[in-house]
């Protein structure tokens, strides 16, 4: 059993989020990170944001 506490987006600073994205090979400006953070917060967190993107992917017509 892990004693690690999950990190919440709301607990991170913009520059910390930007660094995490860069570690994944994603380059984002400070303004883009702010918009991502605002979006995730507005939909109720990362899990809800992921669910929303999954729904959008299902609505896209097959290419």
C-alpha positions in Angstrom: 0.0 0.0 0.0 1.4 3.4 -1.0 1.4 6.3 1.4 1.6 8.8 -1.4 -1.0 11.5 -1.5 -2.2 12.2 -5.0 -1.2 15.6 -6.4 -4.1 17.8 -7.4 -3.8 20.3 -10.2 -5.3 22.9 -7.8 -2.3 22.4 -5.5 0.3 23.2 -8.2 1.8 26.5 -9.3 1.6 27.4 -13.0 5.3 26.9 -13.5 5.1 23.4 -11.8 2.4 22.4 -14.2 4.4 23.7 -17.1 7.4 21.7 -16.0 5.3 18.5 -15.7 4.0 19.1 -19.2 7.5 19.6 -20.6 8.6 16.3 -19.0 5.9 14.7 -21.1 7.1 16.4 -24.2 4.4 19.0 -24.3 5.4 22.7 -24.7 2.9 25.2 -23.4 3.1 28.9 -22.7 2.2 30.3 -19.3 -1.1 31.6 -20.8 -1.9 28.1 -22.2 -1.3 26.5 -18.8 -3.5 29.1 -17.2 -6.3 28.3 -19.7 -5.9 24.5 -19.1 -6.0 25.0 -15.3 -9.1 27.2 -15.6 -10.8 24.6 -17.8 -10.0 21.7 -15.5 -11.2 23.7 -12.5 -14.4 24.7 -14.2 -15.4 21.1 -15.0 -14.6 19.9 -11.5 -11.1 18.4 -11.7 -8.9 16.2 -13.9 -11.1 13.2 -13.8 -14.1 15.1 -15.1 -11.9 16.8 -17.8 -10.7 13.4 -19.0 -14.2 12.1 -19.1 -15.3 15.1 -21.2 -12.5 14.6 -23.6 -13.4 10.9 -23.9 -17.0 11.9 -24.7 -15.8 14.4 -27.4 -13.5 11.7 -29.0 -16.5 9.4 -29.3 -18.5 12.1 -31.1 -15.9 12.7 -33.7 -16.6 11.0 -37.0 -14.2 8.2 -37.9 -11.5 9.5 -40.3 
